[in-house]
Amino acid sequence: MIRLDKDGDRWTITLDRPDKANALTGEMLEKIAQTVEDASDAKVLVLTGHGKVFSAGADLDAARAGLATSPLWERLSGAIAAHKGLTIAALNGTVAGGAMGMVLACDLRIAVDTAKFFYPVMKLGFLPQPSDPARMRALIGPSRTKMILMGGQKITVEQALNWGLVDQITDATGLNDAVSQAAQDALAADMSLIAGIKALI
């Protein structure tokens, strides 16, 4: 359900459960987190999904069984945020719920023009993962963060670009090219320069 492809210094992690809208189980979260932690030498780390949805968030059965409050979410987003290379969320479709955490932790977010974004955590009776509101606020400001987390807003990709939640929109056929263009300078640079620029920012 998690696929890893290595192309030199570019590693791509793909959520590969399209029949379930790439809904995340504990096993999947652990696998992604471990892969990110093992990818310390990857100058560019890409997260994407297979199918028309990036991820519907937590698998509902797993969420009811305790996944909604699992520390695995924070382990994953923390590992992405701490990665010294350039991290890119290549959003092949809609991002929902807890899946937003790994997306927010990436350096760049490139989305297809059909993507939508929502995080109905309050409606489901849970708090968001601890680092998610702060990362979202840093990108889009406090009021818009409350619109998503408390106002139940499902925003379009155009809104997401306008708000600063995503950095670029492309059609589905152009997603890989857009990611490749964003990654090319990092792939040609020394890892210490990538990490140094990230630290300065």
C-alpha positions in Angstrom: 0.0 0.0 0.0 3.1 2.2 0.2 5.5 2.2 -2.8 9.0 3.6 -2.9 10.7 4.6 -6.1 14.3 5.8 -6.2 15.7 7.8 -9.1 19.2 8.7 -8.0 18.9 11.4 -5.3 15.1 11.7 -5.8 12.9 9.4 -3.8 9.2 9.2 -4.4 6.8 7.7 -1.8 3.4 6.8 -3.3 0.3 6.1 -1.3 -1.1 3.1 -3.2 -4.5 2.2 -1.9 -6.7 3.8 -4.6 -9.7 1.5 -4.0 -10.0 3.1 -0.6 -9.1 6.6 -1.7 -5.6 6.1 -0.1 -7.1 6.1 3.4 -4.3 5.6 5.9 -3.9 2.7 8.3 -1.5 2.5 11.2 0.7 0.2 9.2 0.8 2.6 6.3 1.7 5.6 8.6 4.5 3.6 10.2 5.8 2.5 6.8 5.8 6.1 5.4 7.5 7.4 8.6 10.2 4.8 8.5 10.8 5.4 4.8 11.2 9.2 5.4 13.5 8.5 8.3 15.6 6.2 6.1 15.8 8.8 3.3 18.4 11.0 4.9 20.5 10.9 1.8 17.7 11.9 -0.6 18.2 15.4 -1.9 14.6 15.5 -3.0 11.8 13.5 -1.3 8.4 13.5 -3.1 5.1 12.3 -1.5 2.2 11.5 -3.9 -0.8 9.2 -4.3 -2.0 6.7 -6.8 -5.4 7.4 -8.3 -7.7 10.4 -8.2 -7.3 11.2 -4.4 -4.1 11.9 -2.6 -5.6 10.6 0.7 -9.0 10.6 2.4 -7.2 10.7 5.7 -7.4 8.0 8.3 -9.1 4.8 7.5 -12.4 5.1 9.4 -12.3 1.6 11.0 -8.7 2.2 12.1 -9.6 5.7 13.3 -12.4 4.3 15.5 -9.9 1.7 16.8 -7.5 4.4 18.0 -5.6 5.6 15.0 -7.1 9.1 15.2 -5.1 9.8 18.3 -2.0 7.8 17.4 1.5 9.3 17.9 2.3 8.0 14.4 0.8 11.1 12.8 3.3 13.3 14.6 6.1 11.0 14.0 5.5 11.1 10.3 5.0 14.9 10.0 8.0 15.5 12.3 10.2 13.3 10.1 9.2 15.2 7.0 9.7 18.5 8.6 13.2 17.5 9.9 14.3 16.1 6.5 17.4 18.0 5.3 16.5 17.6 1.6 13.8 19.4 -0.4 10.4 17.8 0.4 7.6 18.1 -2.2 3.9 17.1 -1.8 2.8 16.1 -5.4 -0.9 16.2 -4.8 -2.6 14.1 -7.4 -6.1 14.8 -5.9 -8.0 15.8 -2.8 -6.4 15.9 0.7 -8.6 15.3 3.7 -8.3 15.0 7.4 -5.1 13.7 9.0 -3.4 13.3 5.6 -3.0 17.1 5.7 -0.3 16.7 8.3 2.3 15.2 6.0 1.4 17.7 3.3 1.8 20.7 5.6 5.2 19.4 6.7 6.5 19.5 3.2 8.6 22.4 1.8 6.5 22.7 -1.4 3.0 21.6 -2.4 2.1 21.2 -6.1 -1.5 20.2 -6.7 -3.6 19.0 -9.7 -6.5 21.4 -10.7 -9.2 19.0 -9.3 -7.9 18.9 -5.8 -9.9 20.0 -2.7 -8.7 20.4 0.8 -10.6 19.8 4.1 -9.9 18.7 7.6 -13.2 17.9 9.4 -11.5 16.8 12.6 -13.8 18.8 15.0 -16.9 17.4 13.4 -15.5 13.9 14.0 -14.9 14.6 17.7 -11.1 14.8 17.7 -8.5 17.4 18.0 -6.1 17.9 15.1 -2.6 16.5 15.4 -0.6 18.9 17.6 1.7 20.4 14.9 -0.9 20.7 12.1 -2.6 23.9 13.2 0.7 25.8 13.7 2.0 24.7 10.3 -1.3 25.6 8.7 -1.4 29.0 10.4 2.2 29.7 9.2 1.0 29.2 5.6 -2.4 30.7 5.6 -2.9 32.7 8.8 -5.0 32.1 11.9 -8.4 33.0 10.6 -8.2 30.8 7.5 -6.9 28.0 9.6 -10.0 28.3 11.8 -12.1 28.3 8.7 -10.8 24.9 7.8 -10.4 23.3 11.3 -13.5 24.9 12.9 -15.6 26.2 10.1 -15.6 23.0 8.2 -14.6 24.7 5.0 -13.8 22.5 2.0 -11.6 24.7 -0.2 -10.9 24.4 -3.9 -7.4 24.3 -5.3 -7.8 27.9 -6.5 -8.6 29.0 -3.0 -5.7 27.0 -1.7 -3.3 28.7 -4.1 -4.7 32.1 -3.2 -4.4 31.5 0.5 -0.9 30.0 0.3 -1.8 26.4 1.2 -0.4 25.2 -2.2 2.4 26.7 -4.2 1.5 25.7 -7.8 -1.4 24.2 -9.7 -1.1 21.9 -12.8 -3.3 19.5 -14.6 -2.9 15.8 -13.9 -0.7 15.1 -17.0 1.7 17.9 -16.0 2.2 17.0 -12.3 5.4 15.0 -12.7 6.9 17.7 -15.0 6.1 20.4 -12.4 7.7 18.4 -9.6 10.8 17.7 -11.8 11.2 21.4 -12.5 10.8 22.3 -8.8 13.4 19.6 -7.9 16.1 20.2 -10.5 18.2 22.8 -8.7 18.1 20.8 -5.5 19.2 17.6 -7.3 22.2 19.5 -8.7 23.2 21.1 -5.4 25.2 19.7 -2.5 23.0 18.5 0.4 24.7 20.9 2.8 23.4 23.8 0.7 19.9 22.5 0.6 19.9 21.9 4.4 21.6 25.3 5.0 19.0 27.2 3.0 16.1 25.4 4.8 17.7 26.3 8.2 18.0 30.0 7.2 14.4 30.1 6.1 
